[in-house]
């Protein structure tokens, strides 16, 4: 469902009063803990019971920022990305294709499953709720508060609203995850940070030819073919994916195609020009959310309204970029790109939404390595410009077809960020980090009166937002690659058009969401353990929250006064024995109002307080593996802001297995929800729960998938 800039939608100004001190730890306490952790980290690590591994893998910085211990199958391109991200004094991860290629991976929730701190849960089809540290949880649908990009090209519109359906994990070489303020490299200042998916090249794909066939339960069938070539200074990667499925629930049919082309020309070391095009054609039915009674009666049913209106989301899009990496001298590298995105949306829901958008932009960034006052130092600085226009037309929904027009609007957005960050190593092991971004976002909106439609009106409105977001941090790095870090960052998120809900008197008075986030963490490799742990606390003002109004108005946005997001993001890999490994990720999320005049210290709905995943894997020397796993939402999820009703927690069991027949052929089997448990994968939000609140999204039942991959 797309709820962008609904003409005439009501808006609510949330009551507020001065907040007293919260019940949780204060920012001051977190900063004191940060200072203490940095002061005692070297001694604590030195006294660790496990001696540091003296192999080359253990001493590489790249080994400390992944959720899996490096192994011989990790390609150099991924190791290089890990080394680069390890310079960040904050929570970052790299997810390689090797970590998910041997299971059924259809969308971002499958790809990001083992990334600590990332809440990625499917609602329907490819619509995934992706949130980092509570980013965008107030958004009823799709993505907000988190930059999702491919090769640096945003999947978000220029106003910040975005989709996740258009990302194909099979056409992703690896994904970079920058949690919170650690996404300054992309110039943004969003609470959640950024996820950047990198397209394979003809040099690093790891094969020349690949054919993959997979499928399984509920009519899923997927075919994927890819070619990678390198000839002299030129390389090319081209791939296509076709996917069809009936879906576990009724009204869940999908028909999807993805395509990717990446052509590069090298001009020497660290000098290349690259042209990348990604396209998608997505047709999906929407089953709709359920009430608690409907879920208990039959979680496979679709919403009656969705079925009657043949709700769906059908879109076509093309994203293209011309980019370069160019070493200017021994200490300075430039990376930049120009890009353009076109998208056409046909979206029958409570009305038929017909939208076409065009987004384009450019970014440039300099990376410098050198010395300041005889001390080792490095820095990056650059700028990013984004612009987009969207033509939006609404029609009466006649069982999925267009009836009479109900609204016509033009929505133009523009944004610019100027950013930079530098590190100075005051000792061989300790670096001071400081940075900032200046940003500006513009919104330009025009609506047109439609003869005979009383709810339409002529309106021209515009708004400009400006901000400065500073960042400071410390990074300690041991000789074995272990790191301890701390930072403090300010984030700002201006409203998108859907949140501004224009009426005949102008935009709703929704303010920008602002926050200060402090974090402290450690990551590294000690003996058989690879660990990554981060504690954070974000104090927000004006958090943009949404709730379902009624079936005719999907969502309305208000600014809360003060809210608190704090938690723990942890990952631990344990190499129990040469062929045995235990992988665990745990996310603790404490999101709540803070002395609110209406909701007191109530918890925010949607994200469970405790979420845990664990996998035990055995790799046999003869080429096969077996990996049972558990996904455990260990606490119930609140459904409403008044905290009157919860969706039940759950635990589901899965089993993944595979066999590398030879250097060319490999097989996999992926069985999920083995006990066929009925569970709520995701919820929406209501102001106060009632029996009629349809905000529950059921997770899939028992399913079995399998596939074969031929690489040569």
VOGU-3710 file (C-alpha; in Angstrom, 3 decimals, decimal comma):
1> xxxxxxxxxx> 0,000/0,000/0,000  1,238/3,451/-0,818  -0,059/6,223/1,431  1,708/9,228/-0,006  0,156/12,671/0,203  -3,489/11,707/0,394  -5,502/14,821/-0,469  -7,868/15,816/2,276  -6,530/13,313/4,827  -6,905/14,575/8,389
11> xxxxxxxxxx> -3,911/15,331/10,522  -3,362/15,265/14,223  -1,180/17,444/16,397  -0,072/15,385/19,313  -0,471/16,819/22,795  2,779/17,478/24,597  4,285/18,791/27,806  7,758/19,145/29,231  9,169/15,690/29,941  10,635/14,771/33,284
21> xxxxxxxxxx> 13,633/12,506/33,618  12,955/9,053/32,128  13,139/5,792/33,988  15,941/4,540/31,782  19,611/5,446/31,714  20,362/8,989/30,623  22,563/10,150/27,758  25,047/11,363/30,369  25,214/7,853/31,816  25,797/6,386/28,393
31> xxxxxxxxxx> 28,632/8,824/27,713  30,229/7,985/31,069  29,974/4,310/30,211  31,510/5,058/26,815  34,474/6,836/28,391  35,009/4,037/30,883  34,815/1,388/28,184  37,430/3,164/26,098  39,686/3,667/29,088  39,621/0,033/30,184
41> xxxxxxxxxx> 39,259/-1,687/26,790  42,960/-2,364/26,199  43,398/-3,948/29,621  40,197/-5,923/29,359  41,090/-7,333/25,969  44,622/-8,136/27,084  43,264/-10,259/29,904  40,850/-12,185/27,692  41,050/-15,898/28,355  41,442/-16,696/24,674
51> xxxxxxxxxx> 44,823/-15,908/23,179  44,745/-13,918/19,982  44,981/-16,016/16,842  48,340/-15,408/15,175  47,253/-16,383/11,671  46,978/-13,831/8,904  43,184/-13,984/8,968  43,069/-13,037/12,637  45,266/-9,978/12,258  43,240/-8,518/9,404
61> xxxxxxxxxx> 40,883/-5,753/10,432  38,384/-7,176/7,956  37,684/-10,076/10,303  36,012/-7,968/12,953  32,935/-6,511/11,309  31,079/-9,510/9,955  28,655/-11,919/11,504  30,663/-14,903/10,341  34,321/-15,783/10,813  36,264/-15,359/7,527
71> xxxxxxxxxx> 36,798/-18,580/5,615  38,590/-19,601/2,408  35,422/-18,979/0,379  35,320/-15,265/1,279  36,467/-13,453/-1,874  38,935/-10,536/-1,814  36,257/-8,028/-2,883  34,303/-8,722/0,312  37,423/-8,622/2,476  38,293/-5,230/0,971
81> xxxxxxxxxx> 34,823/-3,918/1,831  35,157/-5,171/5,408  38,542/-3,513/5,809  37,153/-0,210/4,517  34,116/-0,311/6,801  36,277/-1,210/9,799  37,589/2,369/9,755  34,149/3,481/10,966  33,959/4,173/14,725  30,543/2,574/14,971
91> xxxxxxxxxx> 28,217/-0,297/14,120  28,746/-1,628/10,594  28,479/-4,998/8,861  29,152/-6,614/5,500  26,876/-9,381/4,217  28,467/-11,403/1,402  26,493/-13,365/-1,169  28,319/-16,488/0,019  26,511/-16,204/3,372  23,028/-16,643/1,873
101> xxxxxxxxxx> 23,417/-18,148/-1,601  22,765/-21,708/-0,343  19,292/-21,016/0,993  16,081/-19,561/-0,415  16,719/-15,811/-0,556  13,907/-13,884/-2,205  14,089/-10,441/-0,592  15,875/-8,248/1,939  14,585/-10,145/4,981  16,348/-13,312/3,777
111> xxxxxxxxxx> 19,526/-11,490/2,788  19,862/-9,484/6,021  18,853/-12,299/8,362  22,215/-12,497/10,136  22,982/-8,754/10,305  22,933/-7,680/13,968  20,554/-4,858/14,809  18,546/-5,103/11,584  14,824/-5,832/12,013  13,673/-7,165/8,618
121> xxxxxxxxxx> 10,339/-8,976/8,634  8,073/-9,782/5,702  4,491/-8,571/5,544  3,543/-9,853/2,100  5,409/-10,661/-1,097  8,455/-8,458/-1,302  7,091/-5,820/1,090  9,536/-6,036/3,967  9,495/-3,900/7,076  13,162/-2,959/7,470
131> xxxxxxxxxx> 14,101/-0,956/10,528  17,369/-0,177/12,294  17,095/1,200/15,836  13,390/1,847/15,324  13,816/3,843/12,121  10,507/4,353/10,346  8,501/2,087/12,641  5,829/4,775/12,656  5,452/4,335/8,902  2,477/2,203/7,975
141> xxxxxxxxxx> 4,031/0,881/4,781  7,319/0,697/2,907  10,547/2,358/3,993  11,301/5,616/5,775  14,149/6,725/8,052  16,666/4,403/6,394  18,566/4,908/3,130  18,382/1,779/0,978  20,606/2,003/-2,087  22,150/-0,096/-4,812
151> xxxxxxxxxx> 25,641/0,951/-5,891  24,987/4,224/-4,108  21,800/4,893/-6,122  18,883/5,374/-3,682  15,902/3,063/-3,883  14,191/5,815/-1,872  12,401/8,614/-3,669  13,919/12,091/-3,322  11,547/12,854/-0,398  12,817/9,809/1,528
161> xxxxxxxxxx> 9,938/7,394/0,880  11,160/4,067/-0,513  10,511/0,490/-1,582  12,361/-2,733/-0,929  10,661/-4,937/-3,546  13,006/-3,802/-6,306  16,136/-5,381/-4,781  17,244/-8,812/-6,044  19,627/-10,641/-3,663  20,906/-12,810/-6,539
171> xxxxxxxxxx> 22,148/-9,668/-8,307  23,947/-8,425/-5,171  27,646/-9,228/-4,638  27,559/-8,008/-1,048  25,613/-5,578/1,123  27,047/-2,888/3,378  25,058/-2,117/6,522  25,742/1,199/8,278  23,674/1,370/11,454  22,608/4,770/12,755
181> xxxxxxxxxx> 24,900/7,758/12,323  27,602/5,551/10,827  26,118/6,217/7,352  27,730/9,662/7,181  29,725/8,369/4,201  26,467/8,634/2,220  25,906/12,193/3,413  22,620/11,481/5,136  21,592/12,054/8,744  18,857/9,452/9,228
191> xxxxxxxxxx> 18,207/7,626/12,489  18,472/4,190/10,870  21,545/4,719/8,703  21,970/3,053/5,321  22,031/-0,298/3,521  23,957/-0,318/0,243  23,818/-3,323/-2,069  26,717/-3,701/-4,510  26,190/-5,229/-7,966  28,709/-7,889/-9,084
201> xxxxxxxxxx> 31,256/-7,004/-11,751  32,864/-9,122/-14,427  35,986/-9,197/-12,232  34,560/-10,230/-8,863  31,392/-12,270/-9,555  33,301/-15,491/-8,800  32,180/-17,298/-11,952  31,912/-16,870/-15,700  28,537/-18,511/-16,190  25,871/-19,333/-13,638
211> xxxxxxxxxx> 22,450/-20,947/-13,970  20,240/-21,346/-10,920  16,845/-23,067/-10,742  14,904/-23,164/-7,484  11,391/-23,390/-6,172  9,099/-25,183/-3,784  6,031/-24,628/-1,657  3,057/-22,517/-2,739  3,979/-22,603/-6,407  7,317/-20,800/-6,096
221> xxxxxxxxxx> 9,511/-21,120/-9,183  12,585/-19,017/-9,910  15,061/-19,059/-12,770  18,301/-17,063/-12,721  21,068/-16,770/-15,299  24,228/-14,658/-15,071  27,364/-14,095/-17,175  30,630/-12,484/-16,058  33,494/-11,698/-18,423  36,781/-9,830/-18,320
231> xxxxxxxxxx> 38,867/-8,982/-21,368  41,885/-6,755/-20,928  40,792/-3,530/-19,279  37,078/-4,228/-19,847  34,676/-6,324/-17,790  30,949/-6,998/-17,954  28,349/-8,653/-15,731  24,812/-9,332/-16,964  22,046/-11,231/-15,143  18,313/-11,889/-15,259
241> xxxxxxxxxx> 15,857/-13,411/-12,773  12,286/-14,621/-13,301  10,123/-15,491/-10,281  6,514/-16,627/-9,898  4,545/-17,746/-6,849  0,986/-18,320/-5,656  1,868/-17,404/-2,059  0,928/-19,013/1,245  -2,147/-16,822/1,748  -4,951/-16,191/-0,702
251> xxxxxxxxxx> -4,622/-13,022/-2,792  -0,812/-13,409/-2,752  0,171/-14,223/-6,328  3,470/-12,792/-7,634  5,098/-12,425/-11,036  8,513/-10,727/-10,884  11,447/-10,098/-13,230  14,822/-8,496/-12,429  17,664/-7,552/-14,743  21,181/-6,193/-14,190
261> xxxxxxxxxx> 24,002/-4,939/-16,426  27,396/-3,741/-15,174  30,075/-2,658/-17,675  33,463/-1,416/-16,459  36,658/-0,036/-17,985  39,874/0,068/-15,988  42,575/2,686/-16,492  45,073/1,330/-13,995  45,090/0,656/-10,277  42,175/2,376/-8,485
271> xxxxxxxxxx> 41,062/4,034/-11,710  37,919/2,910/-13,486  34,676/4,068/-15,062  31,550/1,930/-14,691  28,041/1,975/-16,183  25,369/0,087/-14,231  21,701/-0,495/-15,108  19,192/-2,396/-12,935  15,585/-2,986/-13,941  12,513/-4,597/-12,407
281> xxxxxxxxxx> 8,992/-5,604/-13,379  6,917/-6,508/-10,310  3,301/-7,637/-10,160  2,024/-8,619/-6,718  -1,347/-9,178/-5,103  -1,830/-7,875/-1,547  -3,605/-10,176/0,942  -4,015/-7,442/3,581  -3,648/-7,387/7,343  -6,007/-9,244/9,705
291> xxxxxxxxxx> -7,770/-8,665/12,972  -6,807/-10,843/15,917  -10,016/-12,853/15,543  -9,369/-13,425/11,839  -5,802/-14,490/12,534  -6,910/-16,987/15,192  -9,636/-18,375/12,920  -7,582/-18,740/9,729  -4,241/-16,938/9,232  -4,163/-17,918/5,530
301> xxxxxxxxxx> -7,224/-15,867/4,663  -6,971/-12,480/2,985  -8,737/-9,328/4,046  -12,255/-9,194/2,630  -11,695/-5,676/1,310  -8,431/-6,629/-0,364  -10,057/-9,574/-2,052  -13,093/-7,568/-3,202  -10,948/-4,738/-4,597  -8,293/-7,078/-6,027
311> xxxxxxxxxx> -5,606/-5,134/-4,186  -2,142/-5,272/-5,662  1,079/-3,440/-6,288  2,417/-3,471/-9,818  5,454/-1,454/-10,783  8,137/-1,180/-13,419  11,404/0,636/-12,947  14,872/1,271/-14,331  17,895/2,606/-12,416  21,061/3,669/-14,191
321> xxxxxxxxxx> 24,335/5,207/-13,049  27,631/6,286/-14,571  30,261/6,184/-11,856  33,994/6,416/-11,440  36,691/5,663/-8,912  39,848/7,588/-9,712  43,097/7,763/-7,763  44,410/11,303/-8,053  47,682/10,644/-6,200  49,131/8,388/-3,523
331> xxxxxxxxxx> 46,936/9,897/-0,825  43,717/10,999/-2,584  40,960/8,994/-4,324  37,801/10,422/-5,895  34,570/8,461/-6,178  31,521/9,931/-7,882  28,478/9,166/-9,967  25,519/10,599/-11,801  22,335/8,569/-11,812  18,707/8,515/-12,950
341> xxxxxxxxxx> 15,713/6,420/-11,866  12,317/5,958/-13,547  9,392/4,154/-11,901  5,798/3,521/-12,947  3,319/2,356/-10,277  -0,167/0,860/-10,669  -1,423/0,288/-7,136  -5,075/-0,731/-6,563  -5,877/-0,470/-2,847  -8,668/1,612/-1,234
351> xxxxxxxxxx> -8,323/3,592/-4,472  -6,256/2,907/-7,568  -3,000/4,858/-7,285  -1,339/5,647/-10,603  2,069/7,265/-10,161  5,100/7,940/-12,305  8,295/9,235/-10,756  11,619/10,392/-12,109  14,595/10,797/-9,770  18,096/11,843/-10,627
361> xxxxxxxxxx> 21,144/13,012/-8,781  24,900/13,113/-8,411  27,415/12,542/-5,666  31,128/13,015/-5,304  33,402/11,978/-2,448  37,148/12,323/-1,842  38,993/9,816/0,347  42,302/11,017/1,751  45,056/9,192/3,648  48,040/10,995/5,112
371> xxxxxxxxxx> 49,406/12,651/8,237  48,522/15,616/10,413  51,273/16,879/12,703  53,176/13,649/12,220  50,132/11,575/13,229  48,483/9,059/10,904  45,182/10,440/9,622  42,483/9,892/7,033  39,302/11,644/5,976  36,471/11,730/3,464
381> xxxxxxxxxx> 34,449/14,709/2,305  31,932/15,296/-0,439  28,452/16,331/-1,544  25,272/14,643/-2,727  22,412/16,129/-4,744  19,037/14,406/-5,260  15,973/15,586/-7,126  12,712/13,929/-8,041  9,271/14,625/-9,406  6,194/12,455/-9,081
391> xxxxxxxxxx> 2,890/12,632/-10,965  0,156/11,114/-8,811  -3,394/10,283/-9,884  -6,022/8,523/-7,761  -9,086/6,719/-9,141  -12,071/4,835/-7,769  -11,153/1,160/-7,424  -13,484/-1,006/-9,517  -12,195/-4,476/-8,564  -8,650/-3,481/-9,396
401> xxxxxxxxxx> -9,589/-1,365/-12,413  -9,656/2,412/-12,645  -12,958/4,176/-12,157  -13,616/7,897/-11,952  -10,658/10,136/-10,990  -10,559/11,313/-7,371  -7,364/13,397/-7,189  -4,434/14,695/-9,193  -1,214/16,028/-7,668  2,365/16,882/-8,614
411> xxxxxxxxxx> 5,036/16,294/-5,971  8,587/17,593/-6,421  11,395/17,040/-3,929  14,979/18,169/-3,780  17,770/17,452/-1,320  21,435/18,292/-0,934  23,997/17,121/1,607  27,531/18,378/2,165  29,470/16,100/4,489  32,853/15,121/5,822
421> xxxxxxxxxx> 34,540/13,020/8,484  38,166/12,663/9,594  40,266/10,463/11,863  43,509/11,289/13,607  45,440/8,527/15,411  46,669/10,252/18,544  48,482/6,995/19,377  49,187/3,919/17,271  45,941/2,389/18,527  43,559/5,244/19,368
431> xxxxxxxxxx> 41,879/7,527/16,828  39,748/10,610/17,407  36,949/10,949/14,864  34,878/14,022/14,013  32,501/14,848/11,210  29,331/16,661/10,219  26,766/16,995/7,476  24,817/20,035/6,346  21,557/19,182/4,672  18,657/20,874/2,967
441> xxxxxxxxxx> 15,399/19,331/1,765  12,692/21,019/-0,299  9,097/19,977/-0,846  6,993/21,459/-3,657  3,384/20,276/-3,948  0,542/21,127/-6,307  -2,978/19,679/-6,385  -5,735/20,237/-8,925  -9,497/20,437/-8,509  -11,388/17,788/-10,456
451> xxxxxxxxxx> -14,845/18,867/-11,687  -17,582/17,127/-9,739  -15,250/15,838/-6,994  -15,885/17,929/-3,886  -12,864/16,644/-1,942  -10,369/17,978/-4,521  -8,913/21,464/-4,529  -6,309/23,690/-6,157  -3,316/24,141/-3,909  0,298/25,180/-4,267
461> xxxxxxxxxx> 2,517/24,674/-1,260  6,230/24,437/-0,621  8,481/23,944/2,385  12,240/23,947/3,000  14,112/22,198/5,823  17,740/22,890/6,809  19,918/21,205/9,413  23,443/20,544/10,622  24,292/17,149/12,126  27,642/16,860/13,929
471> xxxxxxxxxx> 29,367/13,637/14,915  32,258/12,822/17,262  33,790/9,482/18,150  36,714/7,413/19,359  38,168/4,195/17,974  40,638/1,844/19,677  42,210/-0,934/17,616  44,401/-3,717/18,972  47,199/-5,451/17,156  45,040/-8,513/16,613
481> xxxxxxxxxx> 42,258/-6,500/14,936  39,958/-6,126/17,956  38,206/-2,762/18,142  36,352/-0,720/20,738  34,433/2,331/19,530  32,140/5,067/20,757  30,384/7,965/19,081  27,702/10,607/19,472  25,662/11,661/16,417  22,748/13,966/15,697
491> xxxxxxxxxx> 20,159/12,714/13,201  17,459/14,673/11,368  14,635/13,395/9,165  12,318/15,840/7,380  8,755/14,654/6,615  8,021/13,038/3,270  4,918/13,950/1,252  2,881/11,123/2,766  3,568/12,439/6,256  2,737/16,040/5,318
501> xxxxxxxxxx> -0,870/15,134/4,290  -1,735/18,320/2,358  -5,248/19,745/2,738  -6,927/22,752/1,144  -5,118/25,002/3,641  -1,619/23,589/3,047  0,685/21,019/4,591  -0,116/19,449/7,926  2,179/20,984/10,559  4,391/17,911/10,898
511> xxxxxxxxxx> 7,905/18,808/12,017  11,242/17,170/11,291  12,225/14,275/13,532  15,465/14,949/15,439  17,592/12,791/17,705  20,911/12,489/19,496  22,282/8,943/19,454  25,185/7,710/21,547  26,680/4,268/21,047  29,539/2,199/22,420
521> xxxxxxxxxx> 30,634/-1,166/21,147  33,322/-3,776/20,544  34,049/-6,210/17,749  36,789/-8,626/16,928  38,098/-12,165/16,839  39,351/-13,969/19,957  40,242/-17,634/19,670  37,219/-19,511/18,293  34,914/-16,503/18,743  34,010/-13,682/16,375
531> xxxxxxxxxx> 31,956/-11,052/18,168  30,182/-7,763/17,435  28,328/-5,979/20,267  26,905/-2,439/20,308  24,901/-0,562/22,949  23,066/2,565/21,841  20,672/5,163/23,176  18,762/7,646/21,016  16,748/10,489/22,518  14,235/11,740/19,956
541> xxxxxxxxxx> 12,160/14,887/19,673  9,227/15,017/17,304  9,358/11,349/16,258  7,022/10,895/13,299  4,518/8,186/14,189  1,671/6,825/12,084  -1,424/4,828/12,849  -4,254/3,325/10,856  -7,209/5,734/10,802  -9,830/3,656/8,997
551> xxxxxxxxxx> -10,005/1,512/5,842  -10,535/4,614/3,686  -7,572/6,558/5,106  -4,547/4,252/5,451  -2,472/6,400/7,822  -2,145/9,697/9,586  1,086/11,144/10,975  1,765/13,065/14,165  4,872/14,242/16,003  5,362/12,757/19,436
561> xxxxxxxxxx> 6,973/15,019/22,009  9,863/12,958/23,376  10,596/9,299/22,724  13,449/6,996/23,612  15,056/4,282/21,478  17,757/2,251/23,185  19,017/-1,264/22,872  21,715/-3,844/22,264  22,837/-5,295/18,915  24,927/-8,428/19,257
571> xxxxxxxxxx> 26,360/-11,156/17,050  28,539/-14,064/18,114  30,078/-16,798/15,953  31,636/-19,743/17,722  33,854/-22,155/15,795  33,157/-25,065/18,132  35,254/-27,540/16,139  36,826/-27,652/12,656  33,502/-28,541/10,992  31,085/-27,086/13,556
581> xxxxxxxxxx> 29,931/-23,480/13,927  27,261/-21,762/15,997  26,050/-18,378/14,746  23,860/-16,162/16,929  22,377/-12,684/16,643  20,399/-10,965/19,383  18,662/-7,591/19,264  17,217/-5,934/22,341  14,948/-2,966/21,494  13,495/-0,703/24,157
591> xxxxxxxxxx> 11,424/1,908/22,280  9,030/4,033/24,307  7,367/7,381/24,874  9,077/9,500/27,500  6,717/11,160/30,016  4,162/11,789/27,275  1,017/13,717/28,145  -1,189/11,048/26,494  0,847/7,855/26,583  3,155/8,299/29,565
601> xxxxxxxxxx> 6,091/5,895/29,248  4,225/3,385/27,084  6,225/1,234/24,717  6,001/1,885/20,986  4,314/-0,873/18,986  5,629/-3,094/16,190  9,233/-4,065/17,094  9,490/-6,827/19,740  11,666/-6,131/22,746  13,807/-9,235/22,264
611> xxxxxxxxxx> 14,582/-10,905/18,944  17,024/-13,812/18,641  18,321/-16,031/15,842  20,665/-18,986/16,145  22,052/-21,476/13,647  24,168/-24,577/14,256  26,032/-25,647/11,127  28,037/-28,759/10,317  30,226/-28,756/7,191  31,311/-32,216/6,129
621> xxxxxxxxxx> 34,680/-32,551/4,347  32,887/-34,421/1,549  31,080/-31,240/0,520  27,701/-31,300/2,240  26,391/-29,237/5,161  23,475/-29,320/7,586  22,244/-26,225/9,467  19,197/-26,244/11,771  18,185/-22,815/13,075  15,653/-21,045/15,260
631> xxxxxxxxxx> 14,015/-17,619/14,960  12,625/-16,477/18,298  10,600/-13,346/18,899  10,917/-13,764/22,621  8,544/-11,011/23,703  5,037/-10,043/22,637  4,635/-7,016/20,371  2,389/-4,142/21,343  -0,265/-3,362/18,733  -1,343/0,094/19,919
641> xxxxxxxxxx> 0,129/3,225/21,465  -2,048/2,870/24,572  -0,533/-0,577/25,231  -3,859/-2,366/25,599  -3,182/-5,379/23,332  -0,210/-7,471/22,252  0,492/-9,761/19,351  1,949/-13,022/20,662  5,645/-13,816/20,444  6,773/-16,931/18,619
651> xxxxxxxxxx> 9,596/-19,367/17,905  9,950/-21,140/14,573  12,355/-23,893/13,589  14,103/-24,129/10,216  16,501/-26,508/8,486  18,991/-25,674/5,733  21,110/-28,269/3,944  23,309/-28,344/0,877  25,744/-30,392/-1,143  28,566/-29,198/-3,367
661> xxxxxxxxxx> 28,541/-32,057/-5,853  31,677/-30,804/-7,607  33,282/-27,524/-8,606  30,389/-26,891/-11,013  27,169/-28,146/-9,398  25,713/-27,426/-5,949  22,340/-28,234/-4,400  20,418/-26,767/-1,468  17,338/-27,552/0,608  15,614/-24,956/2,821
671> xxxxxxxxxx> 12,756/-26,079/5,095  11,061/-23,379/7,177  8,624/-23,305/10,077  8,957/-27,045/10,520  6,223/-27,213/13,166  3,779/-25,237/10,964  3,258/-22,691/13,727  0,729/-19,908/13,188  2,537/-16,705/14,106  2,413/-12,953/13,579
681> xxxxxxxxxx> 5,416/-11,874/11,543  4,625/-8,176/11,618  2,100/-5,686/12,941  0,833/-2,219/12,172  -0,022/0,389/14,788  -3,312/1,679/16,182  -4,003/4,450/18,675  -6,177/2,133/20,764  -6,751/-1,517/19,941  -10,279/-2,715/19,261
691> xxxxxxxxxx> -11,589/-6,012/17,985  -11,857/-4,391/14,535  -8,166/-3,355/14,413  -6,802/-5,135/11,339  -3,062/-4,694/11,879  -1,641/-8,249/11,976  0,468/-9,773/9,181  0,737/-13,577/9,481  4,033/-15,322/8,799  4,178/-18,194/6,309
701> xxxxxxxxxx> 3,362/-21,733/7,358  5,490/-24,811/6,827  7,349/-24,614/3,532  10,110/-26,483/1,719  12,315/-25,053/-1,027  15,161/-26,492/-3,034  17,433/-25,552/-5,864  20,392/-26,349/-8,068  23,165/-23,973/-9,109  25,525/-24,648/-12,006
711> xx> 28,586/-22,382/-12,166  31,246/-22,705/-14,839
//
